[in-house]
């Protein structure tokens, strides 16, 4: 819903059982899933 333009305030109004910390925790989790894993080219060449 945030990706579609809803604000945190709108979500909190629409879902009263949620707290701001719940939403922020979800965003933190989504960000950790989206982090890139960097593999040096040397590791790829050596088969690691």
N, C-alpha and C positions, 0 to 999 in steps of 0.2 A: 504494500500500500504506500509505503514511503517512496518507492521507486516510481510510483504513478503520480506523485506530487502531493500526497497527503502529508500533513505536518504531524509532529509528535503530539502537539496539543489536540489536533483533530482525533487522533487515535485514542488519546486518553479520554476524550469526551465520549467517543463512540464505544469504547470498551472500558467501563469504569473499574473492572477488576484488575486492569493493568496499572502499573506504576511506571513512572519515567525511567527508573533504574532497570526495569524489565526490558524496555525498548532499547536502551543504551547497551545493555548486555547482549541483546540479539545482534545489534549492529557491530559490536566488538567481535562477536563470534563469526559473523558473516565476513568481516574484514580479514580475520585470521585465515578463513578458508580460501580467500581470494589472493593471499600473498603468493608471490612467485617463488618458486624454488629454483635457485641459480645453480647450474652445474657447469663447472669450468670445462672448456673445450678439451683440456689435457685429460680430464677424467673420462670424457667420452672416447677419446682416441685410445686410451689404455684399457677400455672395457670395464671401468669401475662403475 
